[in-house]
Amino acid sequence: MTDFQMSLIAAGGVFVVGVISYNKWQEYKARKSVERAFSHDHDDVLMKGGAAPERMRHEPVLDGAPEPGHDVLTEPAVHAEPLRRAEPGAVPAAAPVPAAAASLDPVAGLPAVKPDTPPAQLAENLVDPLIDCLIPLNSEGPLRGDRILPALLKLRRVGNKPVHFVGLAVNGDWEPIVHGGVYTKLQAGVQLATRTTALNELEYSEMVTRLRAVADEIGAEPEVPDMIEVMSEAKTLHRFVAGHDAQLGVNLASKGAPWAMATLIGALENAGFDVRPDGKFVMTDKEEGGGTLFTLSTNVTLGADTTSRLTLLLDVPCVAPARDGFGKMVACAKDLEQRLDAAIVDDFDQPLTDATLEEIAGQVREFYQEMDAADIAAGSTRALRLFS
């Protein structure tokens, strides 16, 4: 082999090594970029705020002593009739906020928020560390609400998960972003779960991509949490939501001929129900500003002339214990029982006696205790966001 051939072989080896080294360097740069994009410590979503992760609970039963159940934070609840889980498909996603809004309405996406709620409390309701993935946005200088609002309005939702922003005002409090405000820091929050689904990888990737574009527009830098940890928190939270997505149903069956709908509507209005344009019958809480206590279904289509069965439904996690939704629903059922010559029955047409109803009331109290233990009190803003 000549010296020239040896030189060619050596040159070829050097070239191959150079190509391999270049590829390794590019791979290292890409990996570090991804690590920077998804690196942040994030606590377990249900371990904050005094939740009790090791608390065991008893499944409610109607016959005999309760049996040991599963961990309330990880296993779905199984309830005796008429306590039952709502059908996921029956809950529509909340409507998006119009992009033409003049500012970031601090109440947008929050149910039943009082207009005199302090800004700091509104901020905590909007970006909640227990049910939202928090993403800080840091800037080198103060940010004015008037300048950043148009950019923030571009990101209000990913999938069916609401996105909110709050800012650290010059007075040291976190507040909703408003015109005229000046903020030294921003924080974005995307809800980790809804009644139907958990935040997934595709939605989170969309959130990060769109948030980076917003951050570039306003001159801020987001600290993006690790995707794997966020997905774990979202699934844990959704397991809790799915396990406590319960409705209580009490049925009224006609003892005689089916009820004529024209006559029935008048009777329901006299009993206090609001008849909505879509045909829904809603019992509102007159003492709490008109919030929904329970609803009524006629179990027939809007065009039907008669029905022989009514169902009263209490959305348990959405009604605070103090409002006594179950007690008022039972009282309403007994009133209708007399008005309509009906019988109060369960889903299997078995009579619901006073003793049975009282036993179910005990199940409801246990249910509320479980929600309190996870720091997601029934009827609270936090619960209404998750179960709406």
C-alpha positions as CSV (number, residue, x, y, z in Angstrom):
1,M,0.0,0.0,0.0
2,T,1.5,3.3,-1.1
3,D,1.9,6.5,1.1
4,F,-0.8,8.2,-1.0
5,Q,-3.4,5.4,-0.3
6,M,-2.5,5.6,3.4
7,S,-3.1,9.4,3.3
8,L,-6.5,8.9,1.7
9,I,-7.5,6.4,4.3
10,A,-6.4,8.6,7.2
11,A,-8.2,11.6,5.7
12,G,-11.4,9.5,5.3
13,G,-11.2,8.4,8.9
14,V,-10.8,12.0,10.1
15,F,-13.8,13.0,8.0
16,V,-16.0,10.2,9.4
17,V,-15.0,11.1,13.0
18,G,-15.8,14.7,12.3
19,V,-19.3,13.9,11.0
20,I,-20.0,11.7,14.0
21,S,-18.8,14.3,16.4
22,Y,-20.9,17.0,14.7
23,N,-24.0,14.8,14.8
24,K,-23.4,14.1,18.5
25,W,-23.0,17.8,19.2
26,Q,-26.3,18.6,17.5
27,E,-28.1,15.9,19.4
28,Y,-26.7,17.2,22.7
29,K,-27.9,20.8,21.8
30,A,-31.4,19.5,20.9
31,R,-31.6,17.5,24.1
32,K,-30.5,20.4,26.3
33,S,-33.1,22.6,24.5
34,V,-35.9,20.2,25.4
35,E,-34.6,19.9,29.0
36,R,-34.7,23.6,29.3
37,A,-38.2,23.8,27.8
38,F,-39.6,21.1,30.2
39,S,-37.7,21.5,33.4
40,H,-39.4,22.7,36.6
41,D,-40.3,21.3,40.0
42,H,-44.0,20.7,40.4
43,D,-45.7,19.4,43.6
44,D,-48.3,16.7,43.5
45,V,-51.6,18.4,42.7
46,L,-53.6,16.7,45.4
47,M,-50.9,16.8,48.1
48,K,-51.1,20.6,48.5
49,G,-53.4,22.7,50.7
50,G,-53.7,20.1,53.5
51,A,-55.1,17.2,51.5
52,A,-54.9,13.9,53.2
53,P,-53.3,11.4,50.7
54,E,-53.3,8.5,53.1
55,R,-56.9,8.8,54.3
56,M,-58.9,5.7,53.7
57,R,-62.7,5.9,53.2
58,H,-65.7,3.6,53.4
59,E,-67.9,2.9,50.4
60,P,-71.5,3.9,51.1
61,V,-73.8,0.9,51.2
62,L,-77.5,0.5,52.0
63,D,-77.5,-2.9,53.5
64,G,-75.3,-3.6,56.6
65,A,-72.1,-2.2,57.9
66,P,-69.7,-0.3,55.6
67,E,-66.8,-2.2,54.1
68,P,-63.3,-0.8,53.7
69,G,-62.9,1.1,50.5
70,H,-60.0,2.5,48.4
71,D,-57.9,5.5,48.7
72,V,-60.1,8.5,48.1
73,L,-57.4,10.3,46.0
74,T,-56.8,7.5,43.6
75,E,-59.8,5.3,43.2
76,P,-63.3,6.1,41.7
77,A,-66.1,6.0,44.2
78,V,-68.9,3.4,43.8
79,H,-72.1,4.5,45.3
80,A,-75.4,2.7,46.0
81,E,-78.5,3.9,44.1
82,P,-79.7,6.5,43.7
83,L,-76.2,8.1,44.0
84,R,-74.7,7.6,40.6
85,R,-72.0,9.0,38.4
86,A,-72.9,11.4,35.7
87,E,-72.5,10.5,32.1
88,P,-69.3,12.2,30.8
89,G,-70.9,12.9,27.4
90,A,-73.7,14.8,29.0
91,V,-71.6,17.7,30.2
92,P,-70.8,20.3,27.5
93,A,-67.5,22.1,27.5
94,A,-67.6,25.7,28.7
95,A,-68.0,28.2,25.9
96,P,-64.8,30.1,24.9
97,V,-64.5,33.8,25.8
98,P,-64.9,36.0,22.7
99,A,-61.5,37.3,21.5
100,A,-63.0,40.8,21.0
101,A,-63.3,41.3,24.8
102,A,-61.9,44.6,25.9
103,S,-59.9,43.1,28.7
104,L,-59.2,39.9,30.6
105,D,-62.5,39.6,32.4
106,P,-61.4,38.3,35.9
107,V,-64.7,36.4,36.3
108,A,-64.5,34.7,32.9
109,G,-64.6,30.9,33.3
110,L,-65.4,31.2,37.0
111,P,-68.9,30.2,38.2
112,A,-70.9,32.4,40.6
113,V,-68.1,34.9,41.5
114,K,-69.4,37.8,43.5
115,P,-68.7,41.2,41.9
116,D,-67.2,42.6,45.1
117,T,-64.6,39.7,45.4
118,P,-61.2,41.2,46.3
119,P,-58.7,41.1,43.4
120,A,-56.3,38.9,45.3
121,Q,-59.1,36.3,45.8
122,L,-60.1,36.5,42.2
123,A,-56.4,35.9,41.2
124,E,-56.4,32.8,43.4
125,N,-59.6,31.5,41.8
126,L,-58.3,32.1,38.3
127,V,-54.8,30.5,38.8
128,D,-55.2,27.9,41.5
129,P,-52.1,25.8,42.3
130,L,-54.3,22.8,43.3
131,I,-56.1,22.4,39.9
132,D,-54.0,24.4,37.5
133,C,-50.6,23.9,36.0
134,L,-48.8,27.2,36.9
135,I,-46.3,28.7,34.5
136,P,-44.4,31.8,35.6
137,L,-43.5,34.4,33.0
138,N,-40.6,36.6,33.9
139,S,-39.7,40.0,32.4
140,E,-36.8,42.4,32.8
141,G,-39.1,45.3,33.6
142,P,-42.7,46.2,34.5
143,L,-45.5,45.2,32.1
144,R,-48.5,47.4,31.6
145,G,-51.9,45.7,31.3
146,D,-52.9,47.9,28.4
147,R,-49.9,46.7,26.3
148,I,-50.0,43.0,27.2
149,L,-53.8,42.3,27.2
150,P,-54.1,42.0,23.3
151,A,-51.5,39.2,23.4
152,L,-52.9,37.4,26.4
153,L,-56.4,37.4,24.8
154,K,-55.0,35.1,22.1
155,L,-54.6,32.3,24.6
156,R,-57.8,31.6,26.5
157,R,-58.2,27.8,26.1
158,V,-56.4,24.7,24.9
159,G,-58.8,21.9,24.1
160,N,-61.6,22.2,26.7
161,K,-59.2,23.4,29.3
162,P,-59.4,27.1,30.3
163,V,-56.2,29.3,30.5
164,H,-56.0,32.3,32.8
165,F,-53.3,34.9,33.6
166,V,-52.6,36.9,36.7
167,G,-50.0,39.5,37.5
168,L,-48.0,40.6,40.5
169,A,-49.1,44.2,41.0
170,V,-46.8,46.9,42.4
171,N,-48.6,46.6,45.7
172,G,-47.3,43.1,46.1
173,D,-50.5,41.2,45.5
174,W,-51.4,38.9,42.6
175,E,-54.3,40.2,40.6
176,P,-56.2,39.6,37.4
177,I,-54.7,41.4,34.4
178,V,-56.7,44.6,33.8
179,H,-56.3,47.9,31.8
180,G,-54.3,50.4,33.8
181,G,-52.5,47.7,35.9
182,V,-48.7,47.5,36.1
183,Y,-47.1,44.1,36.9
184,T,-43.6,43.0,37.7
185,K,-44.3,39.3,37.1
186,L,-47.0,37.2,35.3
187,Q,-48.3,33.8,35.9
188,A,-50.3,31.6,33.5
189,G,-52.5,28.7,34.6
190,V,-54.0,25.9,32.5
191,Q,-56.6,23.7,34.2
192,L,-55.3,20.2,34.7
193,A,-58.6,18.4,34.4
194,T,-62.3,18.9,33.7
195,R,-65.3,16.7,34.2
196,T,-64.7,14.9,30.9
197,T,-60.9,14.7,30.5
198,A,-57.4,15.3,31.9
199,L,-55.0,17.7,30.3
200,N,-53.1,15.5,27.8
201,E,-49.7,15.7,26.0
202,L,-51.1,17.3,22.8
203,E,-53.0,20.0,24.8
204,Y,-49.9,20.7,26.9
205,S,-47.6,20.9,23.9
206,E,-50.1,23.3,22.3
207,M,-50.2,25.4,25.5
208,V,-46.4,25.6,25.6
209,T,-46.1,26.6,21.9
210,R,-48.7,29.2,22.1
211,L,-47.5,30.6,25.4
212,R,-44.0,31.0,24.1
213,A,-45.4,33.0,21.2
214,V,-47.4,35.2,23.6
215,A,-44.3,35.6,25.9
216,D,-42.2,36.7,22.9
217,E,-44.8,39.3,22.0
218,I,-44.9,40.8,25.5
219,G,-41.1,40.5,26.2
220,A,-41.3,37.7,28.9
221,E,-39.7,34.3,29.4
222,P,-41.9,31.4,30.6
223,E,-40.6,28.8,33.1
224,V,-42.2,25.7,31.6
225,P,-42.8,22.7,34.0
226,D,-41.8,19.2,33.1
227,M,-44.4,17.6,30.9
228,I,-44.1,14.1,32.5
229,E,-44.8,15.6,36.0
230,V,-47.7,17.7,34.7
231,M,-49.3,14.7,33.0
232,S,-49.1,12.7,36.2
233,E,-50.7,15.5,38.2
234,A,-53.5,15.9,35.5
235,K,-54.3,12.2,35.6
236,T,-54.3,12.1,39.4
237,L,-56.7,15.0,39.6
238,H,-59.0,13.6,36.9
239,R,-59.2,10.3,38.8
240,F,-60.4,12.2,41.8
241,V,-62.9,14.1,39.6
242,A,-64.2,11.0,37.9
243,G,-64.5,9.2,41.2
244,H,-66.6,12.0,42.7
245,D,-68.6,13.0,39.6
246,A,-71.9,11.8,41.2
247,Q,-75.6,12.7,40.8
248,L,-78.4,11.8,43.1
249,G,-81.6,10.8,41.5
250,V,-85.1,10.6,43.0
251,N,-87.9,9.4,40.8
252,L,-91.6,10.1,40.8
253,A,-93.8,7.5,39.2
254,S,-97.5,8.2,38.3
255,K,-99.9,6.0,40.3
256,G,-102.5,6.3,37.6
257,A,-102.6,7.7,34.0
258,P,-99.6,9.5,32.6
259,W,-99.5,13.2,33.2
260,A,-100.4,15.6,30.4
261,M,-97.3,17.8,29.8
262,A,-99.4,21.0,29.5
263,T,-100.8,20.5,33.0
264,L,-97.5,19.2,34.4
265,I,-95.6,22.3,33.4
266,G,-98.0,24.5,35.4
267,A,-97.7,22.2,38.4
268,L,-93.9,22.3,38.3
269,E,-93.9,26.1,38.0
270,N,-96.2,26.3,41.1
271,A,-93.7,24.0,42.9
272,G,-91.0,26.6,42.3
273,F,-89.2,25.3,39.1
274,D,-87.9,27.6,36.5
275,V,-88.8,26.4,33.0
276,R,-85.9,27.2,30.7
277,P,-86.3,27.8,26.9
278,D,-84.5,24.5,26.2
279,G,-87.1,22.6,28.2
280,K,-85.0,22.1,31.4
281,F,-86.6,22.5,34.8
282,V,-84.3,24.1,37.3
283,M,-84.9,24.6,41.1
284,T,-82.8,27.7,42.0
285,D,-81.6,28.6,45.5
286,K,-83.6,31.8,46.3
287,E,-81.4,32.4,49.4
288,E,-78.1,32.2,47.5
289,G,-78.6,34.5,44.6
290,G,-80.3,32.0,42.2
291,G,-77.7,29.3,42.0
292,T,-78.9,25.9,40.9
293,L,-79.9,23.4,43.6
294,F,-81.2,20.6,41.5
295,T,-82.9,19.9,38.2
296,L,-85.9,17.9,37.0
297,S,-86.2,15.7,33.9
298,T,-89.5,14.6,32.4
299,N,-87.7,11.6,30.7
300,V,-89.4,12.3,27.4
301,T,-88.6,14.5,24.4
302,L,-89.8,18.1,24.1
303,G,-92.6,17.2,21.7
304,A,-94.1,14.5,23.9
305,D,-97.7,15.0,25.1
306,T,-97.5,12.9,28.3
307,T,-95.0,11.4,30.7
308,S,-95.5,8.9,33.6
309,R,-92.1,9.4,35.3
310,L,-90.1,12.4,36.6
311,T,-86.5,12.4,37.8
312,L,-85.1,15.0,40.2
313,L,-81.3,15.2,40.0
314,L,-78.8,16.7,42.4
315,D,-75.3,17.4,41.0
316,V,-73.6,16.5,44.4
317,P,-70.1,18.1,44.0
318,C,-71.6,21.4,42.7
319,V,-73.8,22.1,45.7
320,A,-72.3,23.1,49.0
321,P,-73.4,21.1,52.1
322,A,-74.8,24.3,53.8
323,R,-77.3,24.7,51.0
324,D,-78.8,21.2,51.9
325,G,-79.5,20.3,48.2
326,F,-80.5,16.8,49.0
327,G,-82.8,17.7,51.8
328,K,-84.6,20.3,49.7
329,M,-84.8,17.9,46.8
330,V,-86.5,15.3,49.0
331,A,-88.9,17.9,50.3
332,C,-89.7,18.9,46.8
333,A,-90.3,15.3,45.8
334,K,-92.7,14.8,48.7
335,D,-94.5,17.9,47.7
336,L,-94.9,16.7,44.1
337,E,-95.9,13.3,45.4
338,Q,-99.0,14.9,46.8
339,R,-99.6,17.3,44.0
340,L,-99.4,14.7,41.2
341,D,-100.6,11.6,43.0
342,A,-97.2,9.9,42.5
343,A,-94.9,7.5,44.3
344,I,-91.3,8.2,45.2
345,V,-89.2,5.3,43.8
346,D,-85.6,4.4,42.9
347,D,-84.3,3.5,39.5
348,F,-85.7,0.0,39.9
349,D,-89.2,1.2,40.8
350,Q,-88.7,0.2,44.4
351,P,-90.3,2.6,47.0
352,L,-87.9,5.0,48.7
353,T,-88.9,5.1,52.3
354,D,-88.0,7.8,54.8
355,A,-85.5,5.4,56.4
356,T,-83.9,4.8,53.0
357,L,-83.7,8.5,52.2
358,E,-82.1,9.2,55.6
359,E,-79.5,6.5,54.9
360,I,-78.8,8.1,51.6
361,A,-78.4,11.5,53.3
362,G,-75.7,9.9,55.4
363,Q,-73.9,8.8,52.2
364,V,-74.0,12.4,51.0
365,R,-72.5,13.6,54.2
366,E,-69.6,11.1,53.8
367,F,-69.2,12.2,50.2
368,Y,-68.8,15.8,51.3
369,Q,-66.2,14.8,53.9
370,E,-64.2,13.1,51.2
371,M,-64.2,16.2,49.1
372,D,-63.2,18.3,52.1
373,A,-60.3,16.0,52.8
374,A,-59.0,16.6,49.3
375,D,-59.4,20.4,49.8
376,I,-62.0,20.5,47.0
377,A,-65.1,21.4,49.0
378,A,-68.4,20.7,47.2
379,G,-69.9,23.9,45.8
380,S,-66.6,25.9,46.1
381,T,-65.2,27.8,43.2
382,R,-62.6,25.1,42.9
383,A,-65.2,22.3,42.7
384,L,-67.4,24.3,40.3
385,R,-64.5,24.8,37.9
386,L,-63.7,21.1,37.9
387,F,-67.2,19.8,37.7
388,S,-68.7,22.3,35.2
